[in-house]
Amino acid sequence: MSGYVLEMKGITKVFPGVKSLDDVTLSVRPGSVHALMGENGAGKSTLMKCLFGLYQPDRGTIVLDGHPVVLKEPKNALDLGVSMIHQELHPIPDRSVMENVWLGRFPLKKLGPLSWVSDADMYEATAKLFRDLDMDIDPRVRIGALSVSKIQLIEIAKAVSYQSKVIIMDEPTSSLTGPEAERLFAIIKDLKKRGVAVIYISHKMEEILRISDEVTILRDGRKVGTWPAAELTIDKMITSMVGRTLDQRFPPKVNAPADVFFEVQNLSSPPAGRLQDVSFAVKKGEILGIGGLVGSQRTELLETIFGLRPKATGQYLCRGREIFIHSPQDAIAHGLALLTEERRVTGIFPVWSVLENTVIAHQRSYRGPLGLIREARRIEDTERSIKDLRIKTPSRAAAIKNLSGGNQQKVLLARWLLTKPELLLLDEPTRGIDVGAKAEIYGMIMELAKQGKSVIVISSEMAELIGLSDRILVMCEGRVAGIIPGHEATEEKILRLATQFKEPG
């Protein structure tokens, strides 16, 4: 025996126009956490999809418990003890939590030739699973009524329920609060004691160093190396991932905030208890950060300003004059642009090409005198965007779903920049993208501010919020808890304001 529960040897996977994996080897020990790192597009998710049977490698061998296996579909992987928590969640929203957990393997009652699903047995099995994992979630509640972070925890519980030997976790903490992430780390510790191997994909380097035993880094579809986590530092990981040092995580401040461009006055939204009497202003050339805990209504604030949600009271002023926003079309007409929090759900059109995704918000401008589309201009704008934003894509005709998360995000930024906005609303602009792509997006944000654009950025990463912002507005329970000048901001100050209105206990 090799001492490994999993060995992937010489895995190669080619897609049209790109070699996603090139002779990659991965060896994972039982009862260990093996982190898989790399920039977006490095091949991490593709490698794991080969292990889970979603893709079949063009070359290479997968060995589980010393036996070569062929995984033609996820069911093969699950039957052999491999489960996966995907980065993008796809629950069935109108079904209960327990139905989502046991989908495809419902407990059955039988009487002769008849059989039926036992809701009672399913409830008990789910309740026991949640008790074992210390999760306080009602198995009978409709999953669509829960927060993204709760759904993420349920996906983790579902993976554990398969009694797997290997569990793949792809960005499992991307939607979790601090306490929920700690709950996950406790679950991982318990899984290790049971001999379960965890393959952990994350861009959060502090997490990797904290919970991992070994780290494998990929770059451009090839393996750079594997190290004991104890031998690594954040600087060494960055250099190995991107092939260069990132001397500054955040660009130097070169913007010069000027006069107030946009104001929100006394904004409230239905139902009661959502946004409550929110007022603030953002200047031309300013980066205004918005911080707060999950449930603080940060996203709801930007969506209300952009006309996606109704407001109950309040007004908007642009350059000192009141404007009226009842729809996204109104917002765009007044020079606003919104990069949404969940790019795969509310951002990209996955089966459309890079070109179609780039030009969709600017489509009316391409119509000629007879109403015909000027295709040459659409191509010109797309090609210029690909060049200016350094979007890695085989061509403008490639489906955007095949691009890495960081490059999808760049396409969405390109989409809005074509509308020539004066105020950009960016909701978690670097969520789920790697350190190299983050640095590029930080540079874009700073360049926009330097040009005199107003930028509002929501971020759950404290370092990002502090590193980018000229001022930080902190939300708590739908209200403005305070505004901190960027040069005075600390994590402690932000957290103190973010919990200002919380009841003790």
C-alpha positions, -999 to +999 in steps of 0.1 A: +000+000+000+012+035-008-002+052+023-025+074+001-063+071+000-062+089-034-037+092-062-043+111-094-014+104-118-006+123-150-041+138-153-045+158-186-076+175-198-080+195-230-109+217-239-113+234-273-085+260-275-070+254-241-052+227-222-067+229-188-047+202-171-012+191-182+002+159-165-010+168-130-003+145-101-020+147-067-015+123-037-038+126-006-033+108+027-063+095+048-072+117+078-055+148+064-065+182+049-048+186+015-053+222+002-054+228-036-044+264-046-038+284-077-051+314-096-084+312-113-079+292-144-050+272-129-070+240-132-081+233-096-118+229-102-112+210-135-090+185-116-117+180-089-144+176-115-123+148-130-122+132-096-159+136-091-169+122-125-181+154-140-153+154-165-133+124-179-096+131-182-080+127-217-050+109-201-040+098-166-051+074-139-072+078-107-064+054-079-087+050-048-075+028-019-049+013-042-073+004-070-075+022-104-110+035-110-129+050-139-154+077-129-179+083-157-204+102-136-208+116-101-227+085-090-196+064-096-176+088-074-202+088-046-205+050-047-167+048-043-166+072-014-159+106-030-182+135-024-180+172-034-192+205-020-194+228-051-185+264-050-217+274-068-248+262-049-277+247-067-304+237-042-340+229-052-355+261-036-391+249-033-383+216-016-375+211+021-340+210+036-343+172+042-354+165+007-324+184-006-301+165+017-314+130+006-322+138-030-318+106-051-316+083-021-348+089-002-355+064+026-383+041+015-409+021+033-419-011+015-450-033+017-449-062-008-445-047-043-453-012-030-428+014-018-430+050-007-408+077+007-408+078+045-409+115+056-406+104+093-374+084+086-360+112+064-367+138+092-350+116+119-320+110+097-316+147+089-321+157+125-295+132+137-270+144+110-275+181+121-271+172+158-239+154+151-226+184+133-240+209+158-262+226+132-294+243+144-315+240+112-351+228+109-351+198+084-387+206+073-382+243+064-382+252+027-345+256+016-353+286-006-363+306+025-328+302+040-297+324+037-269+315+014-247+308+044-272+283+058-275+266+024-237+263+024-238+245+057-265+222+045-243+213+015-215+205+039-238+183+059-250+165+028-214+157+017-207+143+052-239+122+050-224+100+023-198+086+047-172+094+022-135+086+023-126+118+004-146+150+006-138+178-019-146+213-005-145+240-032-145+275-015-167+263+014-164+294+035-171+319+007-206+326+020-201+318+057-200+342+086-171+340+111-189+317+136-201+295+107-166+291+093-154+281+128-182+255+128-169+241+095-133+240+109-146+219+138-164+196+114-132+192+094-112+184+126-138+157+134-136+143+099-098+140+102-102+120+134-125+096+115-098+091+088-116+111+062-094+130+037-105+166+028-093+183-004-098+220+004-099+247-023-098+283-011-083+316-020-081+326+017-045+319+025-048+324+062-074+296+063-051+274+043-022+278+066-045+273+096-062+240+087-041+223+061-016+195+065-003+197+029-007+222+001-005+215-037-002+246-060-012+246-096-003+272-122-015+273-158-028+237-156+005+223-143+016+213-108+041+237-093+047+215-062+034+201-029+046+212+005+038+206+042+017+235+052+040+242+081+068+251+056+048+277+037+042+314+042+017+337+024+045+353+004+058+319-008+022+308-017+016+340-037+050+336-056+043+300-064+007+307-076+014+337-098+051+331-107+060+366-094+060+385-062+031+409-054+049+436-035+018+455-028-016+438-023-033+471-028-024+499-053-011+532-039-036+559-034-035+581-065-071+593-065-082+627-053-118+628-040-134+661-049-170+674-048-199+653-037-214+634-067-242+613-053-262+615-021-287+592-004-310+609+021-332+592+047-336+560+026-359+533+041-373+502+024-403+478+029-409+457+048-402+474+082-369+464+096-350+464+063-332+497+054-339+523+081-332+560+075-299+555+056-281+587+046-246+591+031-227+608+003-200+597-021-176+622-038-162+622-073-130+602-074-138+585-041-138+549-031-164+544-004-163+510+013-193+494+029-187+469+057-210+450+080-220+415+090-242+391+070-278+404+074-267+441+077-285+449+045-254+460+025-265+443-007-301+454-002-288+490+000-271+489-034-299+470-050-324+496-038-303+525-051-301+507-085-338+503-087-339+465-082-359+469-049-386+495-040-379+522-015-405+534+011-390+568+018-359+588+009-344+606-020-313+605-043-294+636-053-269+636-082-247+667-084-270+684-059-302+678-079-329+652-070-331+623-094-357+595-095-348+558-098-376+533-102-358+507-123-323+497-134-330+515-166-334+547-147-302+540-128-282+534-160-296+566-175-283+585-145-248+570-149-250+542-123-237+506-128-241+476-105-218+446-103-239+421-084-228+399-055-234+365-072-220+367-107-232+332-117-267+338-105-274+375-113-244+385-135-233+363-164-255+347-190-236+314-189-243+299-223-238+332-241-204+342-256-179+366-241-190+391-268-227+389-259-220+392-222-198+422-228-221+443-249-256+434-235-260+465-212-249+488-241-269+470-268-291+500-279-260+520-289-252+494-317-284+500-336-280+517-370-305+540-387-326+511-400-326+493-366-299+469-378-271+459-354-237+472-362-218+440-356-184+455-364-188+480-334-198+452-311-167+432-321-145+463-318-157+471-282-154+435-271-119+431-285-108+463-269-123+453-236-105+419-238-072+437-244-076+466-219-088+443-190-065+414-199-093+389-201-080+354-207-103+338-232-097+316-262-118+341-283-147+365-280-169+337-292-161+314-262-190+307-238-184+328-207-192+298-184-159+282-195-139+311-182-124+313-147-142+333-120-117+361-122-121+365-160-159+363-158-157+392-133-136+412-157-162+406-185-188+420-161-167+450-154-161+455-191-199+453-196-205+482-173-176+503-184-190+504-219-220+523-205-195+550-193-208+551-157-201+579-132-210+558-101-200+521-099-217+500-072-195+469-067-209+441-045-181+417-034-161+424-066-133+399-057-153+371-041-140+336-052-112+349-073-075+344-069-048+367-055-035+377-090-069+385-104-077+404-072-046+426-077-057+434-112-093+443-101-079+465-073-058+483-099-089+488-121-109+502-092-081+527-083-077+538-119-115+545-122-113+566-090-083+584-104-103+592-135-129+609-112-155+581-111-173+575-078-170+539-066-189+522-038-174+488-028-190+461-005-165+436+008-166+410+035-128+409+036-116+434+062-081+438+046-097+446+013-121+471+027-093+489+046-068+486+018-091+501-009-114+526+008-110+564+013-139+561+038-158+531+052-195+532+059-205+504+084-240+489+083-257+472+112-293+458+110-302+481+081-289+513+096-257+533+092-237+525+123-209+550+115-184+562+089-147+558+094-119+576+075-098+551+056-066+561+073-081+555+107-099+522+099-090+490+118-108+457+120-116+463+156-133+497+148-153+482+120-165+452+140-175+474+170-197+494+147-210+463+128-224+450+161-235+483+176-272+477+176-271+440+185-288+429+217-265+413+243-263+375+240 
